Amino acid sequence: MGHDSSERIVQGVRAWISTAAPGARVPSNRALMAEYGASPVTVQKAMSRLVRLGLVESRPGAGTFVRAQRAPRVADYGWQTSALGAPPARLAGLTSTQRTIAPDAIGMHSGYPAVDLLPERLVRQAITRAARTSSALTRSPAAGLPELQAWFAAELAASAPADVTPASARDALVIAGSQSGLSSIFRAVVGAGQPLLIESPTYWGALLAAEQAGVVLVPIPSGPHGPDPDAVERAFAETGARAFYAQPTFANPTGARWPAATGPAVLESVRRHGAFLIEDDWAHDLAIDGESRPLAASDDDGHVVYLRSLTKSVSPALRIAAVIARGPARERILADRGAESMYVSGLLQAAALDVVTQPAWATHLRGFREQLRARRDLLLSSLAEHAPAAAVETVPAGGLNLWARLPDGTDVDAVVRRCESRGLVISPGAEWFPAEPSGEYVRLNYANADPSRFAEAAGILGAVLAAS
């Protein structure tokens, strides 16, 4: 009954407040006790609730009053314009790949595979086991867990020719995702104000990391067969650049894979100019046709800085990657990572190591490959049938995406907006170019959306293009 009485008092006083002026004095507790036949405790409970609701305010020694409604003050952040200055990078806010979309939309903008393609059981068991070890309570070495360093080094060494000294465990630095590695590499190896050769198009995250690091981007055209080695040679000679960032295998966004002769030619140019090749092997575990053969495996004099991530193949929640570098470059990158994040969670490292050293890991990768192939081929056939104007110039031999060229003169941003209004979310190609786009492109992720909706997605894109 006390609860009923206090609620009755709250409702009654609220009705009275609705007609009272701000600052009006609320009837005293004694008056309310008499009006509602309630006990002092019940009245006090009612008044406490009204205070919590922000309807009244108590003034010690004076009484309780209707709270004055204050107009919300518009915050002025204009002072930050001068304090921050111009932004250091061209990309403002999140890219299209990082957006959150409606649950019923067809999401082909993501940079990750669907959860049902990941080794869920292995990951959950590994996290449980890792939580029982000392890694759950202690810090890990700055360079990473020695066992995980050794695993990354051994993976690269497996592709090394007989006459090349393979990378050692010490050469591997465990990092929290490849994005943080790119930032450190660009700061430590290239440096602010210095030129960096970079493929065009290329991974948008590399563009952002490079510009945040203050390096000067020098675009190198890269088509279905990668860059022209002669163009790389000329760019080194003309700019004096000290590094070239590239994705020789299953490039994001195009899916391109360098021909067998291109890698050695580029590596020879890098050596001739005393420079570095920053090799991003992001899709090492995402092969569909053929295998990843890192150029870093053929280098033993420190010209290649190699980057490999487990985020796409193990779990986005276990952001574990590695940089493999030799000589002073390794020390500079490690120093930058130490200043940036000190060390990577030992718990996550232990879980990732557990996953990739289980016998079931190889089985998972085989199944993963078949799933990616089926999804890739289904989306290709769906586009050919329902959106023939979206031309896929390169059938990717690995990775997660199709790179589709739209008819010349197409307003890509308008196409993306119209597709989204119909329930299909895709990424505009301009985000992957360090300079002006060489054509009208969109990127379509075939590894995240429900394959049963690929025909529907292609139908939406085809209808929008036909109406453009």
C-alpha positions in Angstrom: 0.0 0.0 0.0 2.9 2.3 0.7 4.0 2.0 -3.0 0.5 2.7 -4.2 0.3 5.8 -2.0 3.6 7.2 -3.1 2.8 6.7 -6.7 -0.6 8.4 -6.2 1.3 11.4 -4.6 3.8 11.5 -7.5 1.0 11.6 -10.1 -0.9 14.2 -8.2 2.1 16.5 -7.6 3.0 16.1 -11.3 -0.4 17.2 -12.3 -0.1 20.2 -10.0 3.4 21.1 -11.4 2.0 21.1 -15.0 0.0 24.2 -14.1 2.4 25.8 -11.7 5.0 28.5 -12.5 8.7 27.6 -12.4 10.0 28.2 -8.9 6.6 27.8 -7.3 6.7 26.3 -3.8 5.5 22.7 -3.6 3.0 22.0 -0.8 4.8 20.9 2.3 5.1 17.3 3.4 2.7 17.9 6.2 0.1 19.2 3.7 0.6 16.3 1.4 0.3 13.9 4.3 -3.1 15.4 5.1 -4.3 15.6 1.5 -3.4 12.0 0.7 -3.7 10.4 4.1 -0.1 9.1 3.8 2.7 8.5 6.3 5.8 10.7 6.4 7.9 7.9 4.9 5.5 7.5 1.9 5.5 11.3 1.2 9.3 11.4 1.4 9.6 8.5 -1.1 7.3 10.4 -3.5 9.3 13.6 -3.1 12.6 11.8 -3.7 11.3 10.3 -6.9 10.2 13.8 -8.1 13.6 15.1 -7.4 15.2 12.2 -9.4 12.8 13.0 -12.3 14.2 16.5 -12.3 10.7 18.0 -11.7 11.4 19.6 -8.3 14.4 20.8 -6.3 14.9 20.9 -2.6 16.4 23.9 -0.9 17.5 23.2 2.7 15.7 25.4 5.2 13.4 26.8 2.5 11.3 23.9 1.1 10.8 22.2 -2.2 10.2 24.1 -5.4 9.2 23.5 -9.0 12.4 23.2 -10.9 12.9 26.0 -13.4 13.2 24.6 -16.9 16.4 25.8 -18.4 16.7 26.2 -22.2 19.4 23.8 -23.5 22.6 25.7 -24.3 24.1 25.2 -27.7 27.7 24.2 -27.4 30.2 26.3 -29.4 33.2 24.2 -30.5 34.4 26.9 -32.9 37.6 27.5 -30.9 38.8 24.0 -31.9 39.1 25.1 -35.5 42.1 27.2 -34.7 43.5 24.9 -32.0 43.5 21.8 -34.3 44.3 23.4 -37.6 43.7 21.7 -40.9 43.2 17.9 -40.7 46.4 15.9 -41.6 44.6 13.4 -43.8 42.2 13.4 -46.7 39.7 11.0 -45.2 37.2 12.6 -42.8 35.3 10.2 -40.5 34.7 6.6 -41.2 35.0 5.1 -44.6 32.1 3.2 -46.3 33.6 -0.1 -45.2 33.3 0.8 -41.5 29.6 1.8 -41.5 26.9 0.1 -39.5 23.9 -0.8 -41.6 20.3 -1.8 -41.1 19.9 -5.5 -40.2 17.8 -6.3 -43.3 20.2 -4.6 -45.8 22.5 -6.5 -48.1 25.9 -5.5 -46.9 28.6 -5.8 -49.6 30.7 -2.9 -48.2 32.4 -4.7 -45.4 36.1 -5.6 -45.3 35.6 -8.8 -43.3 34.2 -12.3 -43.9 30.9 -13.4 -42.4 31.0 -15.0 -39.0 29.9 -18.4 -40.3 33.1 -18.5 -42.4 35.3 -18.2 -39.3 36.6 -21.0 -37.1 34.2 -20.1 -34.3 34.7 -23.3 -32.3 38.5 -23.0 -32.4 38.4 -19.4 -31.4 36.0 -19.9 -28.5 38.0 -22.8 -27.1 41.3 -21.0 -27.6 40.0 -17.9 -25.7 38.8 -20.2 -22.8 42.2 -21.9 -22.6 44.1 -18.7 -22.8 42.1 -17.2 -20.0 43.4 -20.0 -17.7 47.0 -19.1 -18.3 49.3 -16.5 -16.9 48.8 -14.4 -20.1 45.4 -13.3 -18.6 47.1 -11.4 -15.9 50.6 -10.5 -17.1 52.0 -8.2 -19.7 53.7 -9.7 -22.8 57.1 -8.8 -24.2 57.1 -5.7 -26.4 58.0 -7.7 -29.5 55.3 -10.3 -28.8 55.1 -13.8 -27.3 58.2 -15.7 -28.5 56.1 -18.7 -29.6 53.9 -16.5 -31.8 57.0 -14.7 -33.2 58.4 -18.1 -34.1 55.2 -19.2 -35.8 55.0 -16.1 -38.0 58.7 -16.4 -39.0 58.2 -20.1 -39.8 55.3 -19.4 -42.0 57.3 -17.0 -44.1 60.4 -19.3 -44.1 58.3 -22.1 -45.6 58.3 -20.2 -48.9 62.0 -19.3 -48.8 64.3 -20.6 -51.6 67.1 -22.8 -50.6 69.8 -20.1 -51.1 68.0 -17.5 -49.0 68.5 -17.2 -45.2 65.0 -17.3 -43.8 63.7 -14.8 -41.3 64.2 -15.7 -37.6 61.7 -15.5 -34.8 63.4 -12.3 -33.5 62.7 -10.6 -36.8 58.9 -10.9 -36.2 57.1 -8.2 -34.2 53.6 -9.1 -33.1 51.2 -6.1 -33.5 47.5 -5.4 -32.8 46.2 -5.6 -36.3 48.0 -4.7 -39.6 46.6 -1.1 -39.5 48.8 -0.2 -36.5 51.7 -1.9 -38.2 51.3 0.3 -41.3 51.3 3.4 -39.2 54.5 2.4 -37.4 56.2 1.4 -40.7 55.4 4.6 -42.4 56.6 6.7 -39.5 59.7 4.6 -38.7 60.9 3.6 -42.2 59.7 6.5 -44.4 59.3 9.5 -42.2 57.2 12.7 -42.4 57.7 14.8 -45.5 59.4 11.9 -47.4 58.0 10.4 -50.6 56.3 6.9 -50.5 55.5 5.1 -53.7 52.1 3.5 -53.5 49.9 1.5 -55.9 46.8 3.1 -57.3 44.3 1.9 -56.4 45.2 0.4 -53.1 44.0 -0.3 -49.6 42.3 2.8 -48.2 43.7 2.1 -44.7 47.2 2.4 -46.1 46.3 5.8 -47.6 45.0 7.0 -44.3 48.0 5.7 -42.3 50.5 7.2 -44.7 48.8 10.6 -44.7 48.5 10.6 -40.9 52.2 9.9 -40.8 52.8 12.9 -43.0 54.5 11.1 -45.9 54.1 12.3 -49.4 52.2 9.8 -51.6 53.5 9.0 -55.1 50.9 7.0 -57.0 52.0 4.2 -59.3 49.3 2.9 -61.6 48.5 -0.8 -60.8 46.1 -2.7 -63.0 45.0 -6.4 -63.2 48.7 -7.4 -63.5 50.0 -5.1 -60.9 52.4 -2.2 -61.5 54.7 -1.8 -64.5 58.3 -2.4 -63.1 59.6 0.3 -65.4 57.2 2.8 -63.9 58.4 1.8 -60.4 62.0 2.2 -61.5 61.3 5.7 -62.9 59.4 6.8 -59.8 62.3 5.8 -57.6 64.8 7.6 -59.8 62.6 10.8 -60.1 61.5 11.1 -56.4 64.3 9.6 -54.4 61.6 7.7 -52.5 62.9 5.3 -49.8 59.9 2.9 -49.9 57.2 1.3 -52.0 54.0 0.1 -50.4 52.4 -2.7 -52.4 50.1 -5.8 -52.2 51.6 -8.3 -54.7 49.0 -11.0 -53.8 45.2 -10.6 -54.0 45.3 -6.9 -53.7 42.6 -5.0 -51.9 40.4 -3.7 -53.7 41.2 -5.2 -57.1 42.1 -8.8 -56.3 45.1 -8.5 -58.6 48.0 -10.8 -58.3 51.4 -9.8 -59.7 52.8 -12.0 -62.5 55.8 -14.2 -61.6 58.2 -11.8 -63.3 57.0 -8.6 -61.7 58.0 -9.3 -58.1 61.7 -10.0 -58.8 61.8 -7.0 -61.1 60.4 -4.7 -58.5 62.5 -6.1 -55.8 65.6 -5.5 -58.0 64.6 -1.9 -58.4 64.1 -1.5 -54.7 67.6 -2.9 -54.0 69.2 -0.7 -56.7 67.8 2.4 -55.1 68.6 1.3 -51.5 64.9 1.4 -50.6 62.3 -0.8 -48.9 59.4 -2.8 -50.3 56.6 -2.7 -47.8 54.7 -5.9 -48.6 51.2 -6.2 -47.3 50.2 -9.8 -47.4 46.8 -9.2 -45.9 45.1 -12.0 -47.8 47.7 -14.7 -47.1 45.0 -17.1 -45.8 42.4 -16.1 -48.3 43.7 -17.9 -51.4 41.1 -19.4 -53.8 43.1 -20.3 -56.9 46.8 -20.8 -56.2 48.8 -19.9 -53.1 50.3 -16.8 -51.6 54.1 -16.6 -52.3 55.4 -13.6 -50.4 58.3 -11.7 -52.0 59.7 -11.3 -48.5 60.6 -15.0 -48.5 63.2 -14.2 -51.3 64.8 -11.4 -49.4 67.5 -11.8 -46.7 69.2 -8.4 -46.8 66.4 -6.4 -45.1 64.9 -4.7 -48.2 61.4 -6.1 -47.6 59.3 -5.1 -44.6 56.6 -7.8 -44.5 53.1 -7.5 -43.0 50.7 -10.3 -42.3 47.4 -10.3 -40.4 45.2 -13.0 -38.9 42.2 -10.7 -38.5 40.4 -11.9 -41.6 41.0 -15.6 -41.2 40.9 -16.2 -37.4 38.6 -13.5 -36.0 38.2 -9.7 -36.1 38.0 -9.9 -32.3 41.5 -11.2 -32.2 43.4 -8.3 -33.9 46.7 -10.0 -34.2 49.2 -9.4 -37.0 53.0 -9.4 -37.4 55.6 -7.2 -39.1 58.8 -9.1 -40.2 61.7 -6.7 -40.7 65.5 -7.0 -40.4 68.3 -4.8 -39.2 67.8 -1.2 -37.9 64.4 -1.0 -39.6 63.2 -3.7 -37.2 64.4 -1.7 -34.2 62.8 1.5 -35.3 59.5 -0.1 -35.9 59.6 -1.8 -32.5 60.5 1.5 -30.9 57.5 3.2 -32.6 55.2 0.4 -31.5 56.5 0.6 -27.9 55.7 4.3 -27.9 52.3 3.8 -29.5 50.9 0.8 -27.5 53.7 -0.6 -25.3 52.7 -4.2 -26.0 49.9 -6.4 -27.4 47.5 -8.2 -25.1 49.1 -11.5 -24.2 45.7 -13.0 -23.8 44.8 -12.3 -27.5 48.2 -13.5 -28.6 47.9 -16.8 -26.7 44.4 -17.4 -28.2 45.5 -16.6 -31.7 48.6 -18.9 -31.4 46.3 -21.7 -30.0 44.0 -21.4 -33.0 46.7 -21.5 -35.7 48.6 -24.4 -34.1 45.6 -26.7 -33.8 45.4 -29.6 -36.3 41.9 -28.3 -37.3 43.3 -25.0 -38.5 44.4 -26.5 -41.8 41.0 -28.1 -42.2 39.4 -24.8 -41.6 41.5 -23.1 -44.3 40.6 -25.7 -46.9 36.9 -25.2 -46.1 37.3 -21.5 -46.0 38.8 -21.5 -49.5 35.9 -23.5 -51.0 33.4 -21.2 -49.4 35.1 -18.1 -50.8 35.3 -19.8 -54.3 31.6 -20.6 -54.2 30.6 -17.1 -53.1 32.9 -15.4 -55.6 31.6 -17.4 -58.5 28.0 -17.0 -57.5 28.4 -13.2 -57.3 30.2 -13.1 -60.7 27.3 -15.1 -62.3 24.7 -12.9 -60.6 26.3 -9.7 -61.9 26.7 -11.2 -65.4 22.9 -12.0 -65.4 21.4 -9.0 -63.6 24.0 -6.2 -63.8 26.1 -6.7 -67.0 27.0 -3.0 -67.0 29.2 -3.6 -63.9 32.2 -5.1 -65.5 34.6 -7.2 -63.4 37.9 -6.9 -65.3 39.8 -9.3 -62.9 38.5 -12.5 -61.5 40.3 -12.5 -58.1 42.3 -15.5 -57.3 41.9 -14.7 -53.6 40.7 -12.2 -51.2 37.2 -11.1 -50.4 36.1 -8.6 -53.0 35.1 -8.0 -56.6 36.3 -4.7 -58.2 33.6 -3.7 -60.7 34.0 -0.9 -63.3 30.8 1.0 -64.1 30.1 2.7 -67.4 32.2 5.8 -68.1 30.5 9.0 -66.8 28.5 7.2 -64.1 27.9 9.2 -61.0 29.3 6.6 -58.6 28.2 8.3 -55.4 24.7 8.7 -56.7 24.6 5.0 -57.7 25.8 4.0 -54.2 23.1 6.2 -52.6 20.3 4.8 -54.8 21.4 1.2 -54.1 21.4 1.9 -50.4 17.9 3.3 -50.6 16.8 0.0 -52.1 18.6 -2.1 -49.4 22.0 -2.7 -51.0 25.1 -1.2 -49.4 28.3 -1.1 -51.5 31.5 0.9 -51.4 32.4 3.7 -53.9 35.8 3.1 -55.6 37.2 6.6 -55.1 38.2 5.7 -51.5 40.9 3.4 -52.8 42.8 5.9 -55.0 45.6 8.1 -53.7 44.9 10.5 -56.6 42.0 11.0 -59.0 40.2 7.7 -59.8 41.2 6.2 -63.2 37.6 5.2 -63.8 34.2 4.6 -62.2 34.5 1.7 -59.8 32.6 0.1 -56.9 33.9 -2.6 -54.5 31.7 -5.6 -53.7 32.5 -7.9 -50.8 31.3 -11.4 -51.6 32.4 -12.9 -48.2 30.1 -11.1 -45.9 26.5 -10.9 -47.3 24.1 -13.9 -47.4 24.8 -15.7 -50.7 21.1 -16.4 -51.2 20.6 -12.7 -51.7 23.4 -12.2 -54.4 20.9 -12.3 -57.3 18.7 -9.7 -55.4 21.8 -7.5 -54.9 22.9 -7.7 -58.5 19.3 -7.0 -59.6 19.3 -3.8 -57.5 22.7 -2.7 -58.9 21.6 -3.5 -62.4 18.3 -1.6 -62.1 20.0 1.5 -60.6 22.6 1.5 -63.4 19.9 1.1 -66.1 18.1 4.1 -64.6 21.3 6.3 -64.3 
